[in-house]
């Protein structure tokens, strides 16, 4: 039996609503081009601010997926 090999790809996404919405948006976009996703890690949270208010919530995700043989 052979072992599995995985790869990690970094994805940056944003949302004007919330950090959670930015995570979901990044994950949904990743599923369009990556197959075999087994997990993700939120690596970084950021926000852009304008006129004293949060304009956009941004996250950096590490998406883990198994390589096909």
Helices and strands as residue ranges (DSSP letters): E 6-15, H 19-33, E 37-50, E 53-66
